[in-house]
Amino acid sequence: MDGEKLQKIAGDCTGGLPGADLEHRPDWELHKVRGKVFMLMTDLPGRPVVVLKADPDNAVALREQYADITPGYHMNKRHWITVEGGGTVDEKLVKELVLDSYRLVVGGLPKSQQPVDPRTYGHHD
């Protein structure tokens, strides 16, 4: 998938997330929940990318497994990943990564501010 399709899928994903807001900055799109960023979108030279929060252990595994996932651009490299369009990333993975990022950020909020239970939200078991 190309980078534009990647950003569209990721952006569509956040639309239905409880408490999620979109903020536009020059060259950046910030997706937040209760004021905390869980996804950023920008264009690196010629490459639209999505930057997401990830569990540090998961982030390492993802970077090893997928050529199109690299350390977080302009963010803490341990806790954030950059996803590019490319052959190794599919729609299902993008949606999972967006949801994981959202849950991680929600999980860091005070319980009274959590719009959903981060341990159960989006799990279909």
ABEGO torsion letter per residue (X at the ends): XBAAAAAAAAAAAAAABBGBBBBBBBGBBBBBBGGBBABBBBBBBGBBBBBBBBBAAAAAAAAAABAABBBBBGBBAAABBBBBBEAABBAAAAAAAAAAAAAAAAAABBAAABABBAAABGBBX
